[in-house]
Amino acid sequence: MSSVPFLNTPEALRQLASQPHNPCQCSLQHCAGWESVNDTAWPAQQMTLVATLRDPDVYEPTFEEQHPNGTRYESADAPVALKFFPYNRCDVNACSKCQQHVLRYTEFGGYYVDHRARRLNAELITD
C-alpha cells in the first residue's frame, strides 16, 4: 500500500498541476512529451513523490492510449488521460527547486527498462 495519495479524477490532477512553479534548469525541462530519463539524468535529490495515478484496485491497467486529435504518445500536446496508458501507470513527482510536477513511469520491454518522464501541463488533462 502506497503512502502517497491516489489521484483518480482529472480535477484532482488539475488542482495539483495548477500550483505555481518557477523556472528551473534541471534535466527535465526537455520533457514536454514522454522522454527517456535514465537514473543518472533524473534529479532524484530534488524530486519528491507526491501522488500516484496507479489505481490500487486494478491489477493490470490497459495499454490503450487516448489520442482523439491525432496526437501520438510522444507528442507534447497529447492529452493527459488518467484511465489510459501510460498515465494509468504513473507517479507524480514535484521538484523542490521549482515546484514543477512531473509524471514518471517505467516502461518494461523484453530486455530493457526505460524510465520515462513528462512535465505535467494542467491544460492537457482530460476527462
Contacts in CASP RR format, 6 or more apart in sequence:
PFRMAT RR
TARGET T0000
AUTHOR 0000-0000-0000
METHOD contacts of the structure
MODEL  1
MSSVPFLNTPEALRQLASQPHNPCQCSLQHCAGWESVNDTAWPAQQMTLV
ATLRDPDVYEPTFEEQHPNGTRYESADAPVALKFFPYNRCDVNACSKCQQ
HVLRYTEFGGYYVDHRARRLNAELITD
1 56 0 8 1.000
2 52 0 8 1.000
2 54 0 8 1.000
2 56 0 8 1.000
4 49 0 8 1.000
4 50 0 8 1.000
4 51 0 8 1.000
4 52 0 8 1.000
4 91 0 8 1.000
5 50 0 8 1.000
5 51 0 8 1.000
5 52 0 8 1.000
6 51 0 8 1.000
6 52 0 8 1.000
6 53 0 8 1.000
6 54 0 8 1.000
6 55 0 8 1.000
6 56 0 8 1.000
7 13 0 8 1.000
7 16 0 8 1.000
7 51 0 8 1.000
7 52 0 8 1.000
7 53 0 8 1.000
7 82 0 8 1.000
7 92 0 8 1.000
8 53 0 8 1.000
8 55 0 8 1.000
8 82 0 8 1.000
9 82 0 8 1.000
10 82 0 8 1.000
10 125 0 8 1.000
10 126 0 8 1.000
10 127 0 8 1.000
13 51 0 8 1.000
13 53 0 8 1.000
13 80 0 8 1.000
13 82 0 8 1.000
13 92 0 8 1.000
13 120 0 8 1.000
13 125 0 8 1.000
14 122 0 8 1.000
14 125 0 8 1.000
16 50 0 8 1.000
16 51 0 8 1.000
16 92 0 8 1.000
16 101 0 8 1.000
16 120 0 8 1.000
17 101 0 8 1.000
17 120 0 8 1.000
17 121 0 8 1.000
17 122 0 8 1.000
17 125 0 8 1.000
18 122 0 8 1.000
19 99 0 8 1.000
19 101 0 8 1.000
20 99 0 8 1.000
21 95 0 8 1.000
21 98 0 8 1.000
21 99 0 8 1.000
21 100 0 8 1.000
21 101 0 8 1.000
22 97 0 8 1.000
22 98 0 8 1.000
22 99 0 8 1.000
23 98 0 8 1.000
24 95 0 8 1.000
24 97 0 8 1.000
24 98 0 8 1.000
24 100 0 8 1.000
26 43 0 8 1.000
26 46 0 8 1.000
26 95 0 8 1.000
26 97 0 8 1.000
26 98 0 8 1.000
27 37 0 8 1.000
27 41 0 8 1.000
27 42 0 8 1.000
27 43 0 8 1.000
28 37 0 8 1.000
28 43 0 8 1.000
28 95 0 8 1.000
28 100 0 8 1.000
28 102 0 8 1.000
28 117 0 8 1.000
28 119 0 8 1.000
29 119 0 8 1.000
31 37 0 8 1.000
31 102 0 8 1.000
31 117 0 8 1.000
31 118 0 8 1.000
31 119 0 8 1.000
32 76 0 8 1.000
32 118 0 8 1.000
32 119 0 8 1.000
32 121 0 8 1.000
33 74 0 8 1.000
33 75 0 8 1.000
33 76 0 8 1.000
33 78 0 8 1.000
33 118 0 8 1.000
33 119 0 8 1.000
34 73 0 8 1.000
34 74 0 8 1.000
34 86 0 8 1.000
34 116 0 8 1.000
34 117 0 8 1.000
34 118 0 8 1.000
35 74 0 8 1.000
35 116 0 8 1.000
35 117 0 8 1.000
35 118 0 8 1.000
36 114 0 8 1.000
36 115 0 8 1.000
36 116 0 8 1.000
37 104 0 8 1.000
37 115 0 8 1.000
37 116 0 8 1.000
37 117 0 8 1.000
38 115 0 8 1.000
39 115 0 8 1.000
42 104 0 8 1.000
42 115 0 8 1.000
42 117 0 8 1.000
43 95 0 8 1.000
46 95 0 8 1.000
46 96 0 8 1.000
46 97 0 8 1.000
47 93 0 8 1.000
47 94 0 8 1.000
47 95 0 8 1.000
47 96 0 8 1.000
47 102 0 8 1.000
48 93 0 8 1.000
48 94 0 8 1.000
48 96 0 8 1.000
49 91 0 8 1.000
49 92 0 8 1.000
49 93 0 8 1.000
50 92 0 8 1.000
50 93 0 8 1.000
50 94 0 8 1.000
50 101 0 8 1.000
51 91 0 8 1.000
51 92 0 8 1.000
52 90 0 8 1.000
52 91 0 8 1.000
52 92 0 8 1.000
53 82 0 8 1.000
53 87 0 8 1.000
53 88 0 8 1.000
53 89 0 8 1.000
53 90 0 8 1.000
53 91 0 8 1.000
53 92 0 8 1.000
53 103 0 8 1.000
54 61 0 8 1.000
54 88 0 8 1.000
54 89 0 8 1.000
54 90 0 8 1.000
54 91 0 8 1.000
55 61 0 8 1.000
55 88 0 8 1.000
58 88 0 8 1.000
61 85 0 8 1.000
61 88 0 8 1.000
61 89 0 8 1.000
62 83 0 8 1.000
62 84 0 8 1.000
62 85 0 8 1.000
62 88 0 8 1.000
63 85 0 8 1.000
64 84 0 8 1.000
64 85 0 8 1.000
65 73 0 8 1.000
65 84 0 8 1.000
65 85 0 8 1.000
65 86 0 8 1.000
66 79 0 8 1.000
66 81 0 8 1.000
66 83 0 8 1.000
66 84 0 8 1.000
66 126 0 8 1.000
67 73 0 8 1.000
67 75 0 8 1.000
67 78 0 8 1.000
67 79 0 8 1.000
68 79 0 8 1.000
69 77 0 8 1.000
69 79 0 8 1.000
71 77 0 8 1.000
71 78 0 8 1.000
71 79 0 8 1.000
72 78 0 8 1.000
73 86 0 8 1.000
77 124 0 8 1.000
78 124 0 8 1.000
79 124 0 8 1.000
79 125 0 8 1.000
79 126 0 8 1.000
80 87 0 8 1.000
80 103 0 8 1.000
80 120 0 8 1.000
80 121 0 8 1.000
80 124 0 8 1.000
80 125 0 8 1.000
80 126 0 8 1.000
81 87 0 8 1.000
81 126 0 8 1.000
81 127 0 8 1.000
82 88 0 8 1.000
82 125 0 8 1.000
86 105 0 8 1.000
86 107 0 8 1.000
86 116 0 8 1.000
87 103 0 8 1.000
89 105 0 8 1.000
89 106 0 8 1.000
90 103 0 8 1.000
90 104 0 8 1.000
90 105 0 8 1.000
91 103 0 8 1.000
91 104 0 8 1.000
91 105 0 8 1.000
92 101 0 8 1.000
92 102 0 8 1.000
92 103 0 8 1.000
92 104 0 8 1.000
92 120 0 8 1.000
93 101 0 8 1.000
93 102 0 8 1.000
93 103 0 8 1.000
93 104 0 8 1.000
94 100 0 8 1.000
94 101 0 8 1.000
94 102 0 8 1.000
95 101 0 8 1.000
95 102 0 8 1.000
100 119 0 8 1.000
100 120 0 8 1.000
101 119 0 8 1.000
101 120 0 8 1.000
102 117 0 8 1.000
102 118 0 8 1.000
102 119 0 8 1.000
102 120 0 8 1.000
103 117 0 8 1.000
103 118 0 8 1.000
103 119 0 8 1.000
103 120 0 8 1.000
104 115 0 8 1.000
104 116 0 8 1.000
104 117 0 8 1.000
104 118 0 8 1.000
105 115 0 8 1.000
105 116 0 8 1.000
106 113 0 8 1.000
106 114 0 8 1.000
106 115 0 8 1.000
106 116 0 8 1.000
107 113 0 8 1.000
107 114 0 8 1.000
107 115 0 8 1.000
107 116 0 8 1.000
108 114 0 8 1.000
END
